[in-house]
Amino acid sequence: MYKSRGETCITECHPERGYVIKRFRPRKPKFGMKIDPLRESLELCFYREVTCLERLKHSPRFPKLLDSDPEKLSIKMSWVGYPFRHFAKAQRNTYLRHAEQIVNDLSEAGIDVAYQWSPGDDRHGYCLSMMMVDGLDLNLIDFERAWPHGCDREDQFNSLFLESFAHHDNDVFLEHLRREISNTKITQPPKGHYEKE
């Protein structure tokens, strides 16, 4: 088992058991605000993640929702790989094909995924944080900043969140994924972080 911490969550990963548990938590005090305004609230982060996973349940490129607890803001889902930045294979053609499938499946599910740190910020790396690999399989995780269009809590999304998708373009999203796949140089994972259970 290993843990990873995101801006608004702590995730316990159990690769040999095939699942992860993601718990939404406020940001560390050093960030000032408990949550990034783009994410609005931990409850909406949880809601968007669960809604997206439910819509994507038939696609092989995303985690499968196994259980969720809205009171504890906890989600149990299938484990889909290790971080691309540390574990991608040298042969990247299969990953490029999977990137197309990821974008197509998201489009068919009516889900827009944020692919920039913030609107207009074109620095590399945001998509990379969502990209997982299991051998030659490329998968995508993290949907707290995704927009599942037509969902029943859409009217609760604030204007900052909605405006962040004003120029969303799946062709641009695909280019971001392709760029990360083609240009990322593998770095060694933190020592002792991904050892077997």
PyMOL commands that set and color helices and strands:
alter all, ss='L'
color gray80, all
select helices_A, chain A and resi 29-31+42-55+84-87+93-108+127-130+154-156+159-163+170-183
alter helices_A, ss='H'
color red, helices_A
select strands_A, chain A and resi 2-5+9-14+19-24+65-69+74-78+82-83+111-112+131-134+137-140+147-148
alter strands_A, ss='S'
color yellow, strands_A
deselect
rebuild
show_as cartoon
